[in-house]
Amino acid sequence: MNEFVGQNKIVRELAAIEDALKRDKNLSINLLLRGPGGCGKTMLAQSFASKFGRFSFQIPRNHFMWKERMDGYRCHIVDEIHLLKTPEEVYPYLDKKQFVFIFATTEVGVLAEPLTSRCINLVFQEYSLEDIVSIIIQHSKDIDFEVTEDTAKLIAERCKLSPRIAKQYLERMHFIIEKKYHPLTLNGIINAFKDIGVFEGGYTDADIMYLKLLSKLGKASLQTISGALRMDKATITNDIEPFLIMNGHISIGSKGRQFLGWRKMNDNS
């Protein structure tokens, strides 16, 4: 976990848990990592589990899988645990001494209490801009496209403080620069971002389309917005609306989505 950037409180606690598990081979620990998509839950889970050798990994599809292979591993990662329709299948394994379970979820308030109460809950906090800059610089070395700290900061300011988005944007900049559409300068990066529809503050073409639609309608249901933008509801609720709510552009209530204004935007509208 030494290479993991950010989430220092979680990383420190996991280091202590790792030591305890290595001291006591029969110790059973269940962890639940909570946070938005792209914040590094799966990466951290895999890094932790790898300290104990081979581990199992699954994303459940209604039912818990691989029960017949449980004894072959000490650590078991179950990503997107909220997809499991019958969580009671897991309870007997959580109470056994020899297993370490690491669950991850993006959802809030949907997991059964008997599951959450059997776990140490670790909630990911928002990354700082400095953390994202460090993640970008680290990833630039991994993909052999090293960038300056100023360039990394420019990318970080447009990625909504998401490690996953930061890495994706860096890779897309790499493709564009390698094709020589733009030079590897700050202005070149800004123009490359314009090419892919990403603007200052992290606003995307999709964000702006959403806001323009809602500003005309005033209020609208998710169904209306999804149909008008020809965009699936999951993308809207997971990728677009949290950012727009955080920046004070919209609110969501019993009567649907309400437009609050273009505040905090620059020249993107």
Secondary structure as a PSIPRED ss2 file (coil, helix, strand):
# PSIPRED VFORMAT (PSIPRED V4.0)

   1 M C   1.000  0.000  0.000
   2 N C   1.000  0.000  0.000
   3 E C   1.000  0.000  0.000
   4 F C   1.000  0.000  0.000
   5 V C   1.000  0.000  0.000
   6 G C   1.000  0.000  0.000
   7 Q C   1.000  0.000  0.000
   8 N H   0.000  1.000  0.000
   9 K H   0.000  1.000  0.000
  10 I H   0.000  1.000  0.000
  11 V H   0.000  1.000  0.000
  12 R H   0.000  1.000  0.000
  13 E H   0.000  1.000  0.000
  14 L H   0.000  1.000  0.000
  15 A H   0.000  1.000  0.000
  16 A H   0.000  1.000  0.000
  17 I H   0.000  1.000  0.000
  18 E H   0.000  1.000  0.000
  19 D H   0.000  1.000  0.000
  20 A H   0.000  1.000  0.000
  21 L H   0.000  1.000  0.000
  22 K H   0.000  1.000  0.000
  23 R H   0.000  1.000  0.000
  24 D C   1.000  0.000  0.000
  25 K C   1.000  0.000  0.000
  26 N C   1.000  0.000  0.000
  27 L C   1.000  0.000  0.000
  28 S C   1.000  0.000  0.000
  29 I E   0.000  0.000  1.000
  30 N E   0.000  0.000  1.000
  31 L E   0.000  0.000  1.000
  32 L E   0.000  0.000  1.000
  33 L E   0.000  0.000  1.000
  34 R E   0.000  0.000  1.000
  35 G C   1.000  0.000  0.000
  36 P C   1.000  0.000  0.000
  37 G C   1.000  0.000  0.000
  38 G C   1.000  0.000  0.000
  39 C C   1.000  0.000  0.000
  40 G C   1.000  0.000  0.000
  41 K H   0.000  1.000  0.000
  42 T H   0.000  1.000  0.000
  43 M H   0.000  1.000  0.000
  44 L H   0.000  1.000  0.000
  45 A H   0.000  1.000  0.000
  46 Q H   0.000  1.000  0.000
  47 S H   0.000  1.000  0.000
  48 F H   0.000  1.000  0.000
  49 A H   0.000  1.000  0.000
  50 S H   0.000  1.000  0.000
  51 K H   0.000  1.000  0.000
  52 F H   0.000  1.000  0.000
  53 G C   1.000  0.000  0.000
  54 R C   1.000  0.000  0.000
  55 F E   0.000  0.000  1.000
  56 S E   0.000  0.000  1.000
  57 F E   0.000  0.000  1.000
  58 Q E   0.000  0.000  1.000
  59 I C   1.000  0.000  0.000
  60 P C   1.000  0.000  0.000
  61 R C   1.000  0.000  0.000
  62 N E   0.000  0.000  1.000
  63 H C   1.000  0.000  0.000
  64 F C   1.000  0.000  0.000
  65 M C   1.000  0.000  0.000
  66 W C   1.000  0.000  0.000
  67 K H   0.000  1.000  0.000
  68 E H   0.000  1.000  0.000
  69 R H   0.000  1.000  0.000
  70 M H   0.000  1.000  0.000
  71 D H   0.000  1.000  0.000
  72 G H   0.000  1.000  0.000
  73 Y C   1.000  0.000  0.000
  74 R C   1.000  0.000  0.000
  75 C E   0.000  0.000  1.000
  76 H E   0.000  0.000  1.000
  77 I E   0.000  0.000  1.000
  78 V E   0.000  0.000  1.000
  79 D C   1.000  0.000  0.000
  80 E C   1.000  0.000  0.000
  81 I H   0.000  1.000  0.000
  82 H H   0.000  1.000  0.000
  83 L H   0.000  1.000  0.000
  84 L E   0.000  0.000  1.000
  85 K C   1.000  0.000  0.000
  86 T C   1.000  0.000  0.000
  87 P H   0.000  1.000  0.000
  88 E H   0.000  1.000  0.000
  89 E H   0.000  1.000  0.000
  90 V C   1.000  0.000  0.000
  91 Y H   0.000  1.000  0.000
  92 P H   0.000  1.000  0.000
  93 Y H   0.000  1.000  0.000
  94 L H   0.000  1.000  0.000
  95 D C   1.000  0.000  0.000
  96 K C   1.000  0.000  0.000
  97 K C   1.000  0.000  0.000
  98 Q C   1.000  0.000  0.000
  99 F C   1.000  0.000  0.000
 100 V E   0.000  0.000  1.000
 101 F E   0.000  0.000  1.000
 102 I E   0.000  0.000  1.000
 103 F E   0.000  0.000  1.000
 104 A E   0.000  0.000  1.000
 105 T E   0.000  0.000  1.000
 106 T C   1.000  0.000  0.000
 107 E C   1.000  0.000  0.000
 108 V C   1.000  0.000  0.000
 109 G C   1.000  0.000  0.000
 110 V C   1.000  0.000  0.000
 111 L C   1.000  0.000  0.000
 112 A C   1.000  0.000  0.000
 113 E H   0.000  1.000  0.000
 114 P H   0.000  1.000  0.000
 115 L H   0.000  1.000  0.000
 116 T H   0.000  1.000  0.000
 117 S C   1.000  0.000  0.000
 118 R C   1.000  0.000  0.000
 119 C C   1.000  0.000  0.000
 120 I E   0.000  0.000  1.000
 121 N E   0.000  0.000  1.000
 122 L E   0.000  0.000  1.000
 123 V E   0.000  0.000  1.000
 124 F C   1.000  0.000  0.000
 125 Q C   1.000  0.000  0.000
 126 E C   1.000  0.000  0.000
 127 Y C   1.000  0.000  0.000
 128 S C   1.000  0.000  0.000
 129 L H   0.000  1.000  0.000
 130 E H   0.000  1.000  0.000
 131 D H   0.000  1.000  0.000
 132 I H   0.000  1.000  0.000
 133 V H   0.000  1.000  0.000
 134 S H   0.000  1.000  0.000
 135 I H   0.000  1.000  0.000
 136 I H   0.000  1.000  0.000
 137 I H   0.000  1.000  0.000
 138 Q H   0.000  1.000  0.000
 139 H H   0.000  1.000  0.000
 140 S H   0.000  1.000  0.000
 141 K H   0.000  1.000  0.000
 142 D H   0.000  1.000  0.000
 143 I C   1.000  0.000  0.000
 144 D C   1.000  0.000  0.000
 145 F C   1.000  0.000  0.000
 146 E C   1.000  0.000  0.000
 147 V C   1.000  0.000  0.000
 148 T C   1.000  0.000  0.000
 149 E H   0.000  1.000  0.000
 150 D H   0.000  1.000  0.000
 151 T H   0.000  1.000  0.000
 152 A H   0.000  1.000  0.000
 153 K H   0.000  1.000  0.000
 154 L H   0.000  1.000  0.000
 155 I H   0.000  1.000  0.000
 156 A H   0.000  1.000  0.000
 157 E C   1.000  0.000  0.000
 158 R C   1.000  0.000  0.000
 159 C C   1.000  0.000  0.000
 160 K C   1.000  0.000  0.000
 161 L C   1.000  0.000  0.000
 162 S C   1.000  0.000  0.000
 163 P H   0.000  1.000  0.000
 164 R H   0.000  1.000  0.000
 165 I H   0.000  1.000  0.000
 166 A H   0.000  1.000  0.000
 167 K H   0.000  1.000  0.000
 168 Q H   0.000  1.000  0.000
 169 Y H   0.000  1.000  0.000
 170 L H   0.000  1.000  0.000
 171 E H   0.000  1.000  0.000
 172 R H   0.000  1.000  0.000
 173 M H   0.000  1.000  0.000
 174 H H   0.000  1.000  0.000
 175 F H   0.000  1.000  0.000
 176 I H   0.000  1.000  0.000
 177 I H   0.000  1.000  0.000
 178 E H   0.000  1.000  0.000
 179 K C   1.000  0.000  0.000
 180 K C   1.000  0.000  0.000
 181 Y C   1.000  0.000  0.000
 182 H C   1.000  0.000  0.000
 183 P C   1.000  0.000  0.000
 184 L C   1.000  0.000  0.000
 185 T C   1.000  0.000  0.000
 186 L H   0.000  1.000  0.000
 187 N H   0.000  1.000  0.000
 188 G H   0.000  1.000  0.000
 189 I H   0.000  1.000  0.000
 190 I H   0.000  1.000  0.000
 191 N H   0.000  1.000  0.000
 192 A H   0.000  1.000  0.000
 193 F H   0.000  1.000  0.000
 194 K H   0.000  1.000  0.000
 195 D H   0.000  1.000  0.000
 196 I C   1.000  0.000  0.000
 197 G C   1.000  0.000  0.000
 198 V E   0.000  0.000  1.000
 199 F C   1.000  0.000  0.000
 200 E H   0.000  1.000  0.000
 201 G H   0.000  1.000  0.000
 202 G H   0.000  1.000  0.000
 203 Y C   1.000  0.000  0.000
 204 T E   0.000  0.000  1.000
 205 D H   0.000  1.000  0.000
 206 A H   0.000  1.000  0.000
 207 D H   0.000  1.000  0.000
 208 I H   0.000  1.000  0.000
 209 M H   0.000  1.000  0.000
 210 Y H   0.000  1.000  0.000
 211 L H   0.000  1.000  0.000
 212 K H   0.000  1.000  0.000
 213 L H   0.000  1.000  0.000
 214 L H   0.000  1.000  0.000
 215 S H   0.000  1.000  0.000
 216 K H   0.000  1.000  0.000
 217 L H   0.000  1.000  0.000
 218 G C   1.000  0.000  0.000
 219 K E   0.000  0.000  1.000
 220 A E   0.000  0.000  1.000
 221 S C   1.000  0.000  0.000
 222 L H   0.000  1.000  0.000
 223 Q H   0.000  1.000  0.000
 224 T H   0.000  1.000  0.000
 225 I H   0.000  1.000  0.000
 226 S H   0.000  1.000  0.000
 227 G H   0.000  1.000  0.000
 228 A H   0.000  1.000  0.000
 229 L H   0.000  1.000  0.000
 230 R C   1.000  0.000  0.000
 231 M C   1.000  0.000  0.000
 232 D C   1.000  0.000  0.000
 233 K H   0.000  1.000  0.000
 234 A H   0.000  1.000  0.000
 235 T H   0.000  1.000  0.000
 236 I H   0.000  1.000  0.000
 237 T H   0.000  1.000  0.000
 238 N H   0.000  1.000  0.000
 239 D H   0.000  1.000  0.000
 240 I H   0.000  1.000  0.000
 241 E H   0.000  1.000  0.000
 242 P H   0.000  1.000  0.000
 243 F H   0.000  1.000  0.000
 244 L H   0.000  1.000  0.000
 245 I H   0.000  1.000  0.000
 246 M H   0.000  1.000  0.000
 247 N C   1.000  0.000  0.000
 248 G C   1.000  0.000  0.000
 249 H C   1.000  0.000  0.000
 250 I E   0.000  0.000  1.000
 251 S E   0.000  0.000  1.000
 252 I E   0.000  0.000  1.000
 253 G E   0.000  0.000  1.000
 254 S C   1.000  0.000  0.000
 255 K C   1.000  0.000  0.000
 256 G E   0.000  0.000  1.000
 257 R E   0.000  0.000  1.000
 258 Q E   0.000  0.000  1.000
 259 F E   0.000  0.000  1.000
 260 L C   1.000  0.000  0.000
 261 G C   1.000  0.000  0.000
 262 W C   1.000  0.000  0.000
 263 R C   1.000  0.000  0.000
 264 K C   1.000  0.000  0.000
 265 M C   1.000  0.000  0.000
 266 N C   1.000  0.000  0.000
 267 D C   1.000  0.000  0.000
 268 N C   1.000  0.000  0.000
 269 S C   1.000  0.000  0.000
